[in-house]
């Protein structure tokens, strides 16, 4: 699997191209996961999209097979955007459809505001535009100090998924990935997101935008997503019933189909 070397360490990425040979210039979809997981969260999207698009997924800095920055690393949207552009360049994609979940979705808004020329479309999943609106985020540090990352993951599983939303093997995998995350990466990114506020800039977005969310996310309830939707000109929104914050996995097949339908429109 490819590794991209950067000044701040290596980034793991993967390119899947199963498009038919007569499609000589398929467009690229680039996926960006959020806090506490890795690129595997997109597994249910692959069968839906693979026949039409080149698919690029990577592990955000600090997760999965990518390098882990030291404590005190200066996390920022600008730095995360630079990583996205580095991955896109390595994949040979000057422009791409961007799909981001949670922090990755918030970064999608940032890219659409400050780097619109890179994006063909934006699919923002459970994506906050203002960190202060994300429930429970401010308590992460005290919770992890008392319960550790395993306890944090257990609480996150309850908030990401309804009971039975995942198969037993999917649930075990997700919990194991969350529990193994490096605490300072999760907490420092949580602090960065908690102070972010893109409210005044969302009106500048011209990229075709689809917002995807769950109707029962404890982090971003539908009222918050509706507020975001109202600020992005021309945006469309798809809410899935019976879904919490982990909608991109629990409802991944339907979410990927919603993306296809949106792009076809």
C-alpha positions in Angstrom: 0.0 0.0 0.0 1.3 3.5 -0.8 2.8 5.8 1.8 3.2 9.5 1.0 6.1 11.1 2.8 5.5 14.7 4.0 7.5 17.1 6.1 5.5 16.1 9.1 5.5 12.3 8.6 4.0 9.7 6.3 0.4 9.4 5.2 -1.1 6.1 4.2 -3.4 6.1 1.2 -5.1 3.7 -1.2 -6.4 4.1 -4.8 -9.1 1.8 -6.1 -9.9 2.0 -9.8 -12.4 -0.7 -11.0 -13.9 1.5 -13.7 -14.4 -0.3 -17.0 -11.6 0.2 -19.6 -13.7 2.3 -21.9 -14.1 4.9 -19.3 -10.8 6.7 -20.1 -11.1 9.6 -17.7 -13.1 8.6 -14.6 -13.5 11.2 -12.0 -12.0 10.8 -8.5 -13.7 10.6 -5.2 -11.5 11.4 -2.2 -12.7 10.3 1.3 -11.7 11.9 4.6 -12.7 10.2 7.9 -13.2 12.0 11.2 -11.8 11.7 14.7 -11.2 8.3 16.3 -11.4 6.0 13.3 -9.5 5.2 10.0 -10.3 4.8 6.3 -12.2 1.5 6.9 -15.3 3.5 7.9 -16.0 3.9 4.2 -16.2 0.1 3.4 -19.9 0.1 2.6 -19.5 2.9 0.0 -17.0 1.0 -2.2 -19.4 -1.5 -4.0 -21.8 1.4 -4.8 -19.3 3.8 -6.3 -16.5 1.7 -7.6 -17.8 1.1 -11.1 -18.1 4.8 -11.9 -15.3 6.5 -10.0 -11.7 6.2 -8.9 -11.8 6.0 -5.2 -9.1 7.4 -2.9 -9.1 6.9 0.8 -6.4 7.6 3.3 -5.7 7.6 7.0 -5.8 11.1 8.5 -2.5 12.1 10.1 -2.5 10.5 13.6 -4.6 7.4 12.7 -4.4 4.0 11.2 -1.1 3.5 9.3 -0.3 7.2 9.0 2.3 8.7 11.3 1.4 10.1 14.7 2.4 13.7 15.4 3.9 14.5 18.8 1.9 16.2 21.6 1.6 19.9 20.9 1.3 19.4 17.1 -0.4 22.5 15.7 -3.6 21.0 14.3 -5.4 23.3 11.9 -7.8 23.2 9.0 -5.1 24.7 6.8 -2.7 21.8 7.7 -5.4 19.2 7.1 -6.2 20.8 3.8 -2.6 20.6 2.8 -2.7 16.8 3.5 -5.8 16.4 1.3 -4.1 18.2 -1.5 -0.9 16.2 -1.1 -2.9 13.0 -1.3 -4.9 14.2 -4.3 -1.7 15.1 -6.1 -0.2 11.7 -5.3 -3.4 10.2 -6.8 -3.1 12.3 -9.9 -6.4 14.1 -9.2 -6.3 17.9 -9.8 -10.0 18.1 -9.0 -12.1 15.6 -7.1 -15.4 14.9 -5.4 -14.8 15.2 -1.6 -16.6 13.1 0.9 -15.9 13.9 4.6 -17.4 12.7 7.9 -17.5 14.7 11.2 -14.2 16.5 11.4 -13.5 15.5 7.8 -16.9 17.0 6.8 -16.0 20.3 8.6 -12.8 20.3 6.6 -14.9 19.9 3.5 -16.6 23.2 4.2 -13.2 24.7 4.7 -12.0 23.4 1.4 -15.1 24.6 -0.4 -14.6 28.1 1.1 -10.8 28.5 0.6 -10.0 26.0 -2.1 -13.1 25.8 -4.3 -11.1 25.1 -7.4 -10.1 21.7 -6.1 -13.6 20.4 -5.6 -16.1 18.9 -8.1 -18.6 18.4 -5.3 -18.8 18.2 -1.5 -20.5 15.5 0.4 -20.5 16.6 4.1 -21.6 13.8 6.4 -22.5 14.6 10.1 -20.4 17.7 9.6 -20.3 20.6 12.1 -19.6 24.1 10.9 -19.2 25.4 14.4 -17.5 23.4 17.1 -19.4 24.9 20.0 -22.5 23.3 18.6 -21.1 19.7 19.0 -22.6 18.1 22.1 -20.2 16.5 24.6 -17.0 17.6 22.7 -15.9 19.9 25.5 -16.0 17.1 28.1 -13.7 14.7 26.2 -10.5 15.6 28.1 -12.0 15.0 31.6 -13.8 11.9 30.4 -10.6 10.4 28.9 -8.6 11.3 32.0 -11.1 9.3 34.2 -12.0 6.5 31.8 -9.2 6.1 29.4 -9.5 5.5 25.6 -11.4 2.2 26.0 -14.0 3.9 28.1 -14.2 6.8 25.7 -14.7 4.4 22.8 -17.4 2.6 24.7 -19.3 5.9 25.2 -18.7 6.8 21.6 -20.1 3.5 20.3 -23.4 4.4 22.1 -23.4 7.8 20.4 -22.4 6.6 17.0 -24.8 3.6 16.6 -28.1 2.3 17.7 -27.9 -1.3 19.1 -27.9 -3.8 16.3 -26.9 -1.2 13.6 -23.7 -3.0 12.9 -22.9 -6.7 12.7 -21.0 -8.1 15.7 -17.7 -8.2 13.7 -18.2 -4.6 12.5 -18.9 -3.4 16.0 -15.9 -5.2 17.4 -13.6 -3.8 14.7 -14.9 -0.2 15.2 -14.5 -0.4 19.0 -11.0 -1.8 18.6 -9.9 1.0 16.3 -11.3 3.7 18.5 -9.8 2.2 21.7 -6.3 2.1 20.0 -6.3 5.7 19.0 -3.6 7.9 20.6 -5.3 10.0 23.2 -3.4 13.3 22.6 -4.3 13.2 18.9 -8.0 12.7 19.6 -8.1 15.4 22.3 -6.0 17.9 20.5 -8.2 17.5 17.4 -11.3 17.9 19.6 -9.9 21.1 20.9 -9.2 22.4 17.4 -12.7 21.5 16.3 -14.3 23.0 19.4 -12.9 26.5 18.6 -13.8 26.4 14.9 -16.5 28.6 13.5 -17.1 28.8 9.8 -20.6 30.4 10.1 -19.7 33.7 8.4 -17.9 32.0 5.5 -20.5 29.2 4.5 -22.4 31.7 2.4 -19.4 31.8 0.0 -19.6 28.2 -0.9 -20.4 27.6 -4.6 -19.5 23.9 -4.8 -22.5 21.6 -5.3 -23.0 20.3 -1.7 -25.0 17.4 -0.2 -25.2 17.2 3.5 -25.8 13.7 5.0 -26.8 13.1 8.6 -28.7 10.9 11.0 -32.0 11.8 12.6 -30.7 10.8 16.0 -27.1 12.0 16.3 -26.3 13.0 19.9 -23.5 15.2 18.6 -25.3 17.0 15.8 -29.1 16.8 16.1 -31.2 17.6 13.0 -31.8 21.2 14.1 -28.0 21.9 14.0 -27.7 20.3 10.5 -30.7 22.4 9.4 -29.0 25.5 10.6 -25.9 24.6 8.6 -28.0 23.7 5.5 -29.6 27.1 5.6 -26.2 28.8 5.4 -24.8 27.0 2.3 -26.4 28.3 -0.9 -28.1 25.6 -2.9 -27.1 22.8 -0.6 -29.2 19.6 -0.4 -29.7 17.5 2.7 -30.4 13.8 3.3 -31.3 12.6 6.8 -31.5 8.9 7.5 -33.9 7.7 10.1 -32.7 5.4 12.8 -29.2 6.7 12.5 -26.8 8.3 15.0 -23.5 9.9 14.3 -21.9 6.9 12.6 -24.4 7.1 9.7 -21.6 6.7 7.1 -21.0 3.1 8.3 -24.4 2.0 9.6 -26.2 3.5 6.5 -23.1 3.5 4.2 -24.8 1.7 1.3 -27.8 4.1 1.3 -25.6 7.1 1.8 -23.4 6.2 -1.1 -26.5 5.8 -3.3 -27.7 9.2 -2.1 -24.4 10.6 -3.3 -24.8 9.0 -6.7 -28.4 10.3 -7.0 -27.2 13.8 -6.0 -24.4 13.8 -8.6 -26.8 12.5 -11.3 -29.1 15.4 -10.5 
